[in-house]
């Protein structure tokens, strides 16, 4: 099993995903109230779809960062978790 560690955009907790279970991922944006409560700002996230979770996971990493982590796993000589 080859895992990558991603960060939940909802609560900043780590999510470990088996790269062989990833079906797709795409970038999105959502509005979030700013820390002063005076307005909204746009927050980017990436949705990662996996075979075992119908709605996928929203993570902070960009698609490019996810691709780089997957490349690192493919180039590793044995089982690793890429942090």
C-alpha positions, -999 to +999 in steps of 0.1 A: +000+000+000+014+034-009+000+063+011+002+101+008-006+124+037-030+153+029-046+180+051-083+183+055-096+217+045-124+214+070-105+209+103-068+207+094-065+170+104-043+147+084-059+124+058-039+094+046-049+082+011-039+051-007-028+064-042-042+033-059-077+043-047-077+078-061-102+082-090-100+119-096-092+153-080-100+188-089-097+223-076-126+244-062-133+275-042-157+283-014-166+315+004-156+317+041-162+345+066-130+363+073-116+364+109-130+398+116-165+388+107-168+418+084-170+400+051-162+369+031-131+358+013-126+330-012-108+299+000-093+273-024-094+236-018-090+204-038-115+176-038-099+141-040-123+114-051-115+079-039-132+045-045-141+040-009-157+074-001-186+086-022-182+124-018-144+125-018-123+146+006-117+183+006-080+190+012-057+220+013-031+208-011-033+219-048-036+193-076+001+200-085+012+192-049-008+160-049+007+150-083+042+156-069+035+135-038+022+107-061+054+109-082+075+107-050+057+075-040+061+059-075+098+066-074+102+051-039+118+017-037+093+003-011+063+012+010+065+048+022+042+075+035+049+108+018+043+136+043 
